[in-house]
Amino acid sequence: MTFYWHDWAGYIGVVLVLLAFLLLQAHKLHGNGLVFQLMNVFGAIGVMLSLLFGAFNAAAFFMQLAWLLIGVYGIGRGMRLRREGRAAP
């Protein structure tokens, strides 16, 4: 069995997303924290690369696209809230 770079990207992506969820459930990460969001974003990118360059599955791709967009939204929201917190007297 041959593993290509996109296969590894997909496996690493899955591990990142599952590890983020495990660490969230174990109270080691916060759901609004940057590390949690980055793990989800990079995990989704890895799975999307696997789908784009390997066997494409539209449903899985769109789920990962949504996961990516939600993670990016979470990062942006967290940055905005931290900026507002520093600006408040």
C-alpha positions in Angstrom: 0.0 0.0 0.0 1.4 3.4 -1.0 0.8 6.5 1.0 1.0 9.8 -0.8 1.5 13.2 0.7 -2.3 13.9 0.5 -3.0 10.7 2.4 -0.7 11.9 5.2 -2.3 15.3 5.1 -5.7 13.7 5.6 -4.6 11.4 8.5 -2.8 14.3 10.3 -5.9 16.5 9.8 -8.2 13.9 11.3 -5.8 13.4 14.3 -5.7 17.2 14.8 -9.5 17.6 14.8 -10.0 14.6 17.1 -7.2 15.6 19.4 -8.7 19.1 19.7 -12.1 17.6 20.6 -10.5 15.2 23.1 -8.5 18.0 24.8 -11.7 20.2 24.9 -13.6 17.4 26.6 -10.7 16.8 29.1 -10.8 20.5 29.9 -7.2 21.0 28.6 -8.3 23.5 26.0 -11.0 26.1 25.8 -13.5 26.1 23.0 -12.8 29.8 22.3 -9.0 29.5 22.6 -6.6 30.0 19.7 -5.0 26.6 20.0 -8.3 24.8 19.7 -9.4 26.9 16.7 -6.0 26.4 15.0 -6.1 22.7 15.5 -9.5 22.6 13.9 -8.6 24.9 11.0 -5.4 23.0 10.1 -7.2 19.7 10.6 -9.9 20.7 8.2 -7.3 21.9 5.7 -5.5 18.5 5.9 -8.7 16.6 5.3 -9.7 18.9 2.4 -6.3 18.4 0.8 -6.7 14.6 1.1 -10.1 14.9 -0.6 -9.0 17.3 -3.3 -5.9 15.3 -4.4 -7.2 11.8 -3.5 -10.6 10.3 -3.7 -13.1 13.3 -3.8 -16.2 13.1 -1.6 -18.4 16.2 -2.0 -20.3 15.7 1.3 -17.1 15.3 3.3 -15.4 18.2 1.5 -18.3 20.6 2.3 -18.3 19.5 5.9 -14.6 20.3 6.2 -15.1 23.6 4.4 -17.8 24.5 7.0 -15.4 23.3 9.8 -12.7 25.6 8.3 -14.9 28.6 8.0 -16.3 28.2 11.6 -12.7 27.9 12.9 -11.6 31.0 11.0 -14.7 32.8 12.4 -13.7 31.7 15.9 -10.2 33.0 15.5 -11.5 36.3 14.2 -14.0 36.6 17.0 -11.4 35.7 19.7 -9.0 38.3 18.3 -11.7 41.0 18.3 -12.8 40.2 21.9 -9.2 40.2 23.1 -8.6 43.6 21.4 -11.8 45.0 22.9 -10.8 43.7 26.3 -7.4 45.5 26.2 -9.1 48.7 25.0 -11.7 48.8 27.8 -10.7 50.9 30.9 
